[in-house]
Amino acid sequence: FGSFLAQRRRKSKRYLTCRTPPTMAKTFTREEVAKHSSPTDAWIIIDGDVYDVTGFAKLHPGGKQTLLDFAGQDCSEDFWGLHRHEVLDKYKRLVKGRLVDAPPARTTSLEEKQSISKVPYGEPAHLQGLSSPYFKESHIALRKAVRKYLADPDFIDDAMECEATGRAPSQELRKKLGDVGIVAMVQGPGEHLKLAPNGLMGGVVKPEEFDYFHELVVQEERSRFFCPGWEDGIDSANSIGVPVIIKYGSEWMKKEVLPSLIRGDTTCCLAISEAYAGSDVAALRTRGELDVKGENYIVNGTKKWITGGMYADWFVTAVRTGGKASGGLSMMLVPKCNEIQTKVIKSKYSSAAGTAFVTYEDCVVPKRNVFGQEGKGFQIIMSNFNHERWMICVVCIQRARLCTEEVFKWAMQRKVFGAKLVEQPVIREKLAQMFSGLEQLTAMGYEVTHAMNQVGPQSAEIGGRIALFKYATTRMCHLVADNAVQVLGGRGVTMTGMGRVVETFHRVYKVPSVYGGSEEIMADLAVRQAIKAFPPHARL
């Protein structure tokens, strides 16, 4: 199986890296192509390229006759109503030549994946001609470098396969992310960036100049695969567990544990939620009791919905070491051991995320593994939530943007009732709703990110705004997902082909509205923070 995948990746890389079409000596007129219109000699035209489909017709997934009906003709319009861009790269070997009056050659899907989209609203405004006070040259350079690096077919193939099968993401590819500093960069600014083996994308940005807008760029780019389970499994779990080690870990943790996490050699997950307590963190039941010598905690309990738990080498775990309520909670760094058992939880998105039910049975944890002081775990949990929630928002907005771009492309190329779909006023209204929702939340995100640069994500002043940001973001995703399916129709609920991105988004968009703090909790937190800060003498 491994050799099969390697062969498939080599073929995929060959298809994607060959420019389509290459320089060709052979050109044809439309009249010449029209002569090849029989089942034993069938040529078709797609975007100026001439394909010999005689032998391929019997293998055509849509049926032999469906393809032969177009023999000798230009089928570009019908082709783009049925197939995605990358299909032509896959079957480049069938190209016989090019029309003498052909339009300019199209880009390959690899080139498209590496480039900045020119589709309106397909990228943030600062990448499409407008200036921004938030982004410098280093942010733009970092985006281009990360986008090019992640467009490697090895990443794409692994992401697509794992998303479909639920297989664990490649450890080799996780190490590649560590090598170029991507694992380090999704933890935010800090000294840990210097642990990246080969710098940050080979020195595109220096650790000392790295800010939360740089992290925002990396978080957006690593979400472009549109394989949410794989993305979470390969490094997202790290990005919600490792910050606790960076911010609150003791020196031995930073020296002995952190470097291997940054390199991608090991992984870490955040283990807080339980079947007994989700949003009500103070009600957690997993217990840790000191042994008779007072040297180790004996931990017993369960955790549920733990992203990356199936692959984790370290569990940043919330444990009750004292009495009831929030004052009895502590945070511990627990190594994977025989006393920890994990079982995969199947949810709306791929099991590649490694979402797990975790059981601790008489798990021995040394006292030195406690973060900070015993009984201060609740404060650590709450402050760590801010970065996690911000990250969730950044990723959600990026996925909503990609989904919207797909819908816009479809509306421009799909013809119904003799006209492009976009000519229908109801479709334009849905697009307007999607565009405005995206731009509003993007602007709100930039404001929050700027504040994080000024006061840090753990600041009390910013918690309410991040909560409101998450609430508004997941509500916007609901609108985008609903509109997207309505525009794509049946394709919008089909897991492959033209509707893959839209179907994926509609299937998984509700997940972020629950994890990291549900919408209702986020809305309530934002308002309670506002009430707390309300000036006592303010009157109408």
C-alpha positions as CSV (number, residue, x, y, z in Angstrom):
1,F,0.0,0.0,0.0
2,G,2.8,2.4,0.8
3,S,4.5,1.8,-2.5
4,F,1.2,2.3,-4.3
5,L,0.8,5.7,-2.6
6,A,4.4,6.7,-3.4
7,Q,3.8,5.8,-7.0
8,R,0.6,7.8,-7.0
9,R,2.3,10.8,-5.6
10,R,5.1,10.7,-8.2
11,K,2.5,10.6,-10.9
12,S,0.5,13.4,-9.3
13,K,3.6,15.5,-9.1
14,R,4.4,14.8,-12.7
15,Y,0.9,15.9,-13.8
16,L,0.9,19.0,-11.6
17,T,4.3,20.3,-12.4
18,C,4.1,20.0,-16.2
19,R,2.8,23.1,-17.7
20,T,-0.4,22.6,-19.6
21,P,-0.1,22.7,-22.5
22,P,3.7,22.4,-23.2
23,T,5.3,23.9,-26.3
24,M,3.8,21.9,-29.1
25,A,4.7,21.7,-32.8
26,K,1.3,20.3,-33.7
27,T,-1.6,22.6,-34.3
28,F,-5.0,22.0,-35.8
29,T,-7.9,23.9,-37.3
30,R,-11.4,23.2,-36.0
31,E,-12.3,21.7,-39.4
32,E,-9.4,19.1,-38.9
33,V,-10.7,18.2,-35.5
34,A,-14.2,17.8,-36.8
35,K,-13.0,14.9,-39.0
36,H,-12.2,12.8,-35.9
37,S,-15.8,12.2,-34.9
38,S,-16.3,8.5,-34.8
39,P,-16.1,5.9,-32.0
40,T,-12.9,4.6,-33.4
41,D,-11.3,8.0,-33.9
42,A,-12.6,10.5,-31.4
43,W,-11.1,14.0,-30.7
44,I,-12.5,16.8,-28.6
45,I,-11.5,20.4,-27.8
46,I,-11.3,21.8,-24.3
47,D,-10.1,25.4,-23.9
48,G,-8.1,25.3,-27.2
49,D,-6.4,21.9,-26.4
50,V,-7.1,19.0,-28.7
51,Y,-7.6,15.6,-26.9
52,D,-7.6,12.2,-28.4
53,V,-10.2,10.3,-26.3
54,T,-10.6,7.2,-28.5
55,G,-9.0,4.8,-26.1
56,F,-10.1,6.7,-23.0
57,A,-13.8,6.7,-23.8
58,K,-14.4,3.2,-22.5
59,L,-12.8,4.2,-19.2
60,H,-14.7,7.5,-18.9
61,P,-16.4,7.6,-15.4
62,G,-19.5,9.2,-16.9
63,G,-19.9,6.6,-19.6
64,K,-18.5,6.0,-23.0
65,Q,-21.3,7.5,-25.0
66,T,-21.4,10.6,-23.0
67,L,-17.9,11.4,-24.2
68,L,-18.3,10.2,-27.8
69,D,-21.4,12.5,-28.2
70,F,-18.8,15.4,-28.3
71,A,-16.4,13.7,-30.8
72,G,-15.1,16.3,-33.2
73,Q,-16.5,19.2,-31.3
74,D,-15.5,21.9,-28.8
75,C,-17.0,20.7,-25.5
76,S,-15.4,23.4,-23.2
77,E,-18.7,24.8,-21.9
78,D,-20.1,21.4,-21.0
79,F,-16.8,20.2,-19.6
80,W,-16.6,23.1,-17.1
81,G,-20.1,22.3,-16.0
82,L,-19.0,18.8,-14.9
83,H,-15.3,18.9,-13.9
84,R,-12.8,20.7,-11.8
85,H,-9.6,22.3,-13.0
86,E,-7.2,19.5,-11.9
87,V,-8.9,16.9,-14.1
88,L,-7.2,18.3,-17.2
89,D,-3.8,18.0,-15.5
90,K,-4.5,14.4,-14.7
91,Y,-5.2,13.6,-18.3
92,K,-2.6,15.7,-20.0
93,R,-1.3,12.6,-21.8
94,L,-4.3,12.6,-24.0
95,V,-3.4,16.0,-25.6
96,K,-2.7,15.8,-29.3
97,G,-2.0,19.5,-30.0
98,R,-3.7,22.9,-29.9
99,L,-6.0,24.9,-32.1
100,V,-4.4,27.5,-34.3
101,D,-6.9,30.1,-33.0
102,A,-6.7,28.9,-29.4
103,P,-7.0,31.4,-26.5
104,P,-4.0,32.0,-24.2
105,A,-2.8,28.8,-22.5
106,R,-4.4,28.2,-19.1
107,T,-2.4,27.7,-15.9
108,T,-2.0,24.3,-14.3
109,S,-3.8,23.5,-11.1
110,L,-0.4,23.7,-9.3
111,E,0.3,27.2,-10.6
112,E,-3.2,28.2,-9.6
113,K,-2.7,26.8,-6.1
114,Q,0.6,28.7,-5.7
115,S,-0.7,32.0,-7.0
116,I,-2.8,34.8,-5.5
117,S,-6.4,34.5,-6.7
118,K,-7.7,37.3,-9.0
119,V,-11.3,36.3,-8.3
120,P,-12.9,39.2,-6.4
121,Y,-13.2,38.4,-2.7
122,G,-11.2,35.3,-3.3
123,E,-8.4,36.9,-1.2
124,P,-8.4,39.6,1.4
125,A,-8.5,43.1,0.0
126,H,-4.8,43.9,0.7
127,L,-3.9,41.1,-1.7
128,Q,-6.1,42.4,-4.5
129,G,-4.9,46.0,-4.8
130,L,-6.0,47.8,-1.7
131,S,-3.5,49.0,0.9
132,S,-3.6,47.8,4.6
133,P,-2.1,49.3,7.7
134,Y,-1.7,45.8,9.2
135,F,0.4,44.0,6.6
136,K,4.1,44.6,5.7
137,E,6.3,43.1,3.0
138,S,7.3,40.3,5.4
139,H,3.7,39.2,5.7
140,I,3.2,39.1,2.0
141,A,6.5,37.3,1.4
142,L,5.6,34.8,4.2
143,R,2.2,34.1,2.6
144,K,3.7,33.4,-0.8
145,A,6.4,31.2,0.6
146,V,4.0,29.1,2.7
147,R,1.5,28.8,-0.1
148,K,4.1,27.6,-2.5
149,Y,5.5,25.1,0.0
150,L,2.1,23.6,0.9
151,A,1.1,23.3,-2.8
152,D,3.5,20.3,-3.0
153,P,1.5,17.3,-4.3
154,D,2.8,15.2,-1.4
155,F,0.9,17.3,1.0
156,I,-2.2,17.5,-1.2
157,D,-2.3,13.7,-1.8
158,D,-1.9,12.9,1.9
159,A,-4.5,15.5,2.9
160,M,-7.1,14.2,0.4
161,E,-6.5,10.5,1.2
162,C,-6.5,11.0,5.0
163,E,-9.6,13.1,4.8
164,A,-11.4,10.4,2.9
165,T,-10.2,7.3,4.8
166,G,-9.6,8.7,8.3
167,R,-6.0,7.6,8.2
168,A,-3.5,9.4,10.4
169,P,-1.6,12.2,8.7
170,S,1.9,11.4,7.6
171,Q,4.5,11.7,10.3
172,E,7.1,12.5,7.6
173,L,5.0,15.4,6.4
174,R,4.5,16.7,10.0
175,K,8.3,16.8,10.3
176,K,8.5,18.7,7.0
177,L,6.2,21.3,8.6
178,G,8.5,21.4,11.6
179,D,11.6,21.8,9.4
180,V,10.4,25.0,7.8
181,G,9.0,26.5,11.0
182,I,5.3,26.1,10.3
183,V,4.7,24.1,13.5
184,A,6.5,26.9,15.4
185,M,4.7,29.7,13.7
186,V,1.2,28.5,14.5
187,Q,2.0,28.9,18.2
188,G,2.3,32.7,17.8
189,P,5.2,35.0,18.6
190,G,7.9,34.1,21.1
191,E,11.3,32.6,21.8
192,H,10.1,29.2,20.6
193,L,10.4,30.4,17.0
194,K,14.2,30.1,17.4
195,L,13.8,26.4,17.8
196,A,12.7,25.9,14.2
197,P,15.4,23.8,12.7
198,N,15.8,25.8,9.4
199,G,14.4,29.2,10.4
200,L,11.0,30.5,9.4
201,M,10.5,29.4,5.8
202,G,14.2,29.6,5.3
203,G,14.5,33.1,6.8
204,V,11.6,34.8,5.0
205,V,10.7,36.3,8.4
206,K,12.9,36.7,11.5
207,P,11.7,35.4,14.9
208,E,12.1,38.9,16.4
209,E,9.8,40.5,13.8
210,F,7.2,37.8,13.9
211,D,3.8,39.0,15.1
212,Y,0.2,37.7,15.2
213,F,-0.5,38.9,11.7
214,H,2.3,36.6,10.6
215,E,0.6,33.7,12.4
216,L,-2.7,34.7,10.9
217,V,-1.1,34.3,7.4
218,V,0.2,30.9,8.3
219,Q,-3.1,29.7,9.8
220,E,-4.9,30.9,6.7
221,E,-2.5,29.2,4.3
222,R,-2.5,25.8,6.1
223,S,-6.3,25.8,5.8
224,R,-6.4,26.0,2.0
225,F,-6.3,22.2,1.6
226,F,-10.0,22.2,2.6
227,C,-9.4,18.9,4.5
228,P,-10.3,20.0,8.0
229,G,-9.7,16.6,9.7
230,W,-6.3,16.2,8.2
231,E,-5.4,19.9,9.0
232,D,-6.4,19.4,12.6
233,G,-4.6,16.0,12.8
234,I,-1.3,17.1,11.4
235,D,-0.7,20.2,13.5
236,S,-3.8,22.0,14.8
237,A,-3.9,20.0,18.0
238,N,-0.4,21.2,18.7
239,S,-1.5,24.8,18.2
240,I,-4.0,24.6,21.1
241,G,-1.8,22.4,23.5
242,V,1.7,23.7,22.9
243,P,0.9,27.4,23.9
244,V,0.3,26.2,27.4
245,I,3.9,24.8,27.6
246,I,5.3,28.0,26.0
247,K,3.4,30.4,28.3
248,Y,3.2,28.4,31.6
249,G,5.7,25.5,31.3
250,S,8.6,25.1,33.6
251,E,12.2,25.3,32.3
252,W,12.5,21.5,32.0
253,M,9.4,21.4,29.8
254,K,10.8,24.0,27.5
255,K,14.2,22.3,27.3
256,E,13.1,18.6,27.2
257,V,9.7,18.6,25.6
258,L,9.2,21.8,23.5
259,P,12.0,21.3,21.0
260,S,10.7,18.0,19.7
261,L,7.2,19.4,19.4
262,I,8.4,22.3,17.4
263,R,10.4,20.0,15.1
264,G,7.3,17.9,14.5
265,D,8.9,14.8,16.0
266,T,6.2,14.6,18.7
267,T,2.7,15.9,19.1
268,C,0.7,17.4,22.0
269,C,-3.1,17.8,22.6
270,L,-5.2,19.9,25.0
271,A,-7.4,17.6,27.2
272,I,-10.1,19.6,29.0
273,S,-13.6,18.6,27.9
274,E,-15.4,15.7,29.4
275,A,-18.6,13.9,28.9
276,Y,-19.6,15.5,32.3
277,A,-18.5,19.0,31.5
278,G,-18.0,20.9,28.2
279,S,-18.5,24.7,28.5
280,D,-18.9,24.3,32.3
281,V,-15.1,23.9,32.8
282,A,-15.4,24.3,36.6
283,A,-17.4,21.1,36.7
284,L,-14.6,18.8,35.5
285,R,-14.3,15.5,37.3
286,T,-11.0,14.0,36.3
287,R,-9.1,13.7,39.6
288,G,-5.5,13.8,40.6
289,E,-4.5,12.7,44.1
290,L,-1.0,12.7,45.7
291,D,0.5,9.3,46.4
292,V,1.6,8.4,50.0
293,K,5.0,9.9,49.5
294,G,3.6,13.2,48.1
295,E,5.8,12.9,45.0
296,N,3.3,12.0,42.3
297,Y,-0.3,12.6,41.4
298,I,-2.4,9.5,40.6
299,V,-4.8,10.7,37.8
300,N,-8.1,8.9,37.1
301,G,-10.9,10.1,34.8
302,T,-11.9,10.6,31.2
303,K,-11.7,13.3,28.5
304,K,-13.9,13.5,25.4
305,W,-13.7,15.2,22.0
306,I,-9.9,15.6,22.3
307,T,-8.5,16.8,18.9
308,G,-5.3,14.9,18.1
309,G,-5.7,12.7,21.1
310,M,-5.2,9.5,19.0
311,Y,-1.7,10.6,18.0
312,A,-0.6,12.7,21.0
313,D,2.7,12.0,22.9
314,W,1.7,14.6,25.5
315,F,-1.6,15.5,27.0
316,V,-2.0,19.0,28.5
317,T,-4.7,17.9,31.0
318,A,-7.1,19.7,33.3
319,V,-7.3,17.7,36.5
320,R,-9.1,18.3,39.8
321,T,-6.5,18.3,42.6
322,G,-8.6,20.2,45.1
323,G,-12.2,20.8,46.1
324,K,-15.2,21.7,44.0
325,A,-15.5,24.6,41.5
326,S,-12.8,26.4,39.6
327,G,-10.3,26.7,42.5
328,G,-9.7,23.0,42.7
329,L,-8.4,22.7,39.1
330,S,-4.8,22.2,38.1
331,M,-3.1,21.8,34.6
332,M,-0.7,19.0,34.1
333,L,1.6,17.8,31.3
334,V,0.9,14.1,31.1
335,P,3.1,11.8,28.9
336,K,1.5,9.0,26.9
337,C,1.8,5.8,28.8
338,N,0.1,2.4,29.2
339,E,-2.3,3.9,31.8
340,I,-3.7,6.3,29.1
341,Q,-6.1,4.7,26.6
342,T,-7.5,6.5,23.5
343,K,-10.5,5.6,21.4
344,V,-11.4,7.4,18.2
345,I,-14.6,9.4,18.2
346,K,-16.4,9.6,14.8
347,S,-17.9,13.0,14.2
348,K,-19.1,15.1,11.3
349,Y,-15.6,15.6,10.0
350,S,-12.8,13.1,9.2
351,S,-11.3,10.8,11.8
352,A,-7.9,12.0,10.4
353,A,-8.2,14.7,13.1
354,G,-7.6,12.0,15.7
355,T,-10.5,13.1,17.8
356,A,-10.4,10.9,20.9
357,F,-12.1,9.6,24.0
358,V,-9.2,9.5,26.5
359,T,-9.2,7.3,29.7
360,Y,-6.7,7.8,32.6
361,E,-6.5,4.9,34.9
362,D,-4.1,5.2,37.8
363,C,-1.8,7.3,35.6
364,V,1.3,8.5,37.6
365,V,2.2,12.1,37.0
366,P,5.2,13.7,38.8
367,K,4.5,16.9,40.7
368,R,6.9,18.8,38.5
369,N,4.5,18.2,35.6
370,V,2.0,20.7,37.1
371,F,1.8,24.0,35.2
372,G,2.4,26.9,37.6
373,Q,0.8,26.3,41.0
374,E,-1.7,23.7,42.1
375,G,-5.2,25.1,42.0
376,K,-4.4,27.7,39.3
377,G,-5.5,25.6,36.4
378,F,-8.7,27.4,35.7
379,Q,-6.9,30.7,35.0
380,I,-4.6,28.9,32.6
381,I,-7.5,27.3,30.8
382,M,-9.3,30.6,30.4
383,S,-6.3,32.5,29.1
384,N,-5.3,29.8,26.7
385,F,-8.8,29.8,25.3
386,N,-8.3,33.2,23.8
387,H,-5.6,32.1,21.3
388,E,-7.5,28.9,20.5
389,R,-10.7,30.9,19.7
390,W,-8.9,33.4,17.6
391,M,-7.2,30.6,15.7
392,I,-10.6,29.0,15.1
393,C,-12.0,32.2,13.8
394,V,-9.1,32.8,11.4
395,V,-9.4,29.3,10.0
396,C,-13.2,29.5,9.7
397,I,-13.0,32.8,7.8
398,Q,-10.4,31.4,5.4
399,R,-12.6,28.3,4.7
400,A,-15.7,30.5,4.2
401,R,-13.6,32.7,1.7
402,L,-12.5,29.6,-0.2
403,C,-16.1,28.3,-0.3
404,T,-17.4,31.7,-1.5
405,E,-14.8,31.8,-4.3
406,E,-15.9,28.3,-5.4
407,V,-19.5,29.5,-5.5
408,F,-18.6,32.7,-7.4
409,K,-16.7,30.6,-10.0
410,W,-19.6,28.3,-10.4
411,A,-22.1,31.1,-10.8
412,M,-20.0,32.6,-13.5
413,Q,-19.5,29.4,-15.5
414,R,-22.8,27.5,-15.0
415,K,-25.5,28.2,-17.5
416,V,-29.2,27.7,-16.7
417,F,-32.2,28.8,-18.8
418,G,-29.9,29.9,-21.5
419,A,-27.8,32.4,-19.3
420,K,-25.1,32.3,-16.7
421,L,-26.3,31.5,-13.2
422,V,-25.0,34.8,-12.0
423,E,-27.5,36.6,-14.2
424,Q,-30.3,35.5,-11.8
425,P,-30.9,38.4,-9.3
426,V,-31.5,35.9,-6.4
427,I,-28.0,34.4,-7.0
428,R,-26.4,37.9,-6.9
429,E,-28.1,38.6,-3.7
430,K,-26.8,35.4,-2.1
431,L,-23.3,36.3,-3.3
432,A,-23.7,39.8,-1.9
433,Q,-24.6,38.3,1.5
434,M,-21.5,36.1,1.4
435,F,-19.1,38.9,0.3
436,S,-20.3,41.3,3.0
437,G,-20.2,38.7,5.7
438,L,-16.7,37.8,4.8
439,E,-15.4,41.4,4.6
440,Q,-17.1,42.3,7.9
441,L,-15.5,39.4,9.8
442,T,-12.2,39.9,8.1
443,A,-12.1,43.5,9.3
444,M,-13.1,42.5,12.8
445,G,-10.4,39.8,12.8
446,Y,-7.8,42.3,11.8
447,E,-8.8,44.7,14.6
448,V,-8.7,41.8,17.2
449,T,-5.3,40.7,15.8
450,H,-3.9,44.2,16.1
451,A,-5.1,44.3,19.7
452,M,-3.3,41.0,20.4
453,N,-0.1,42.5,19.1
454,Q,-0.5,45.4,21.5
455,V,-1.7,43.6,24.7
456,G,-1.3,39.9,24.0
457,P,-4.0,37.3,23.7
458,Q,-4.1,36.5,27.4
459,S,-5.2,40.1,28.3
460,A,-8.5,40.4,30.2
461,E,-9.5,43.3,28.0
462,I,-9.5,41.2,24.9
463,G,-11.3,38.1,26.0
464,G,-14.8,39.5,25.4
465,R,-13.9,40.8,22.0
466,I,-12.5,37.4,20.9
467,A,-15.6,35.7,22.2
468,L,-17.8,38.1,20.2
469,F,-15.5,37.5,17.2
470,K,-16.0,33.8,17.5
471,Y,-19.8,34.2,17.8
472,A,-20.0,36.4,14.8
473,T,-17.7,34.2,12.7
474,T,-19.6,31.0,13.2
475,R,-22.9,32.8,12.5
476,M,-21.4,34.1,9.2
477,C,-20.2,30.6,8.4
478,H,-23.8,29.4,8.7
479,L,-25.0,32.0,6.2
480,V,-22.1,31.1,3.7
481,A,-22.7,27.4,4.0
482,D,-26.5,27.7,3.5
483,N,-26.1,30.0,0.5
484,A,-23.4,28.0,-1.0
485,V,-25.4,24.8,-1.1
486,Q,-28.4,26.6,-2.6
487,V,-26.3,28.0,-5.4
488,L,-24.6,24.7,-6.2
489,G,-27.7,22.6,-5.8
490,G,-27.1,18.9,-6.0
491,R,-23.4,19.4,-6.4
492,G,-23.4,21.2,-3.1
493,V,-24.3,18.0,-1.3
494,T,-22.0,15.8,-3.2
495,M,-18.7,14.8,-1.5
496,T,-16.6,14.6,-4.6
497,G,-16.1,16.5,-7.9
498,M,-17.4,20.1,-8.4
499,G,-19.1,20.3,-5.0
500,R,-16.3,18.9,-2.8
501,V,-15.4,22.2,-1.1
502,V,-19.0,23.3,-0.6
503,E,-20.1,20.0,0.7
504,T,-17.2,19.8,3.1
505,F,-17.8,23.3,4.4
506,H,-21.5,22.7,4.9
507,R,-20.9,19.4,6.6
508,V,-18.3,20.7,9.1
509,Y,-19.0,24.4,9.6
510,K,-21.1,23.7,12.8
511,V,-18.1,21.9,14.5
512,P,-16.3,25.2,15.3
513,S,-19.6,26.7,16.6
514,V,-19.3,24.2,19.4
515,Y,-15.6,23.5,20.2
516,G,-13.6,26.2,21.9
517,G,-16.7,27.5,23.5
518,S,-20.2,27.3,22.0
519,E,-21.9,30.2,20.3
520,E,-24.3,30.8,23.2
521,I,-21.4,30.8,25.7
522,M,-19.4,33.1,23.5
523,A,-22.3,35.6,23.2
524,D,-23.0,35.5,26.9
525,L,-19.3,36.0,27.8
526,A,-19.0,39.0,25.5
527,V,-22.1,40.7,27.0
528,R,-21.1,39.8,30.6
529,Q,-17.6,41.4,30.0
530,A,-19.4,44.5,28.6
531,I,-21.6,44.7,31.7
532,K,-18.6,44.3,34.0
533,A,-16.9,47.2,32.3
534,F,-20.0,49.4,32.1
535,P,-19.4,52.8,33.8
536,P,-21.6,53.2,36.9
537,H,-22.7,56.7,36.1
538,A,-23.6,56.2,32.4
539,R,-27.3,57.2,31.8
540,L,-29.5,58.0,28.8
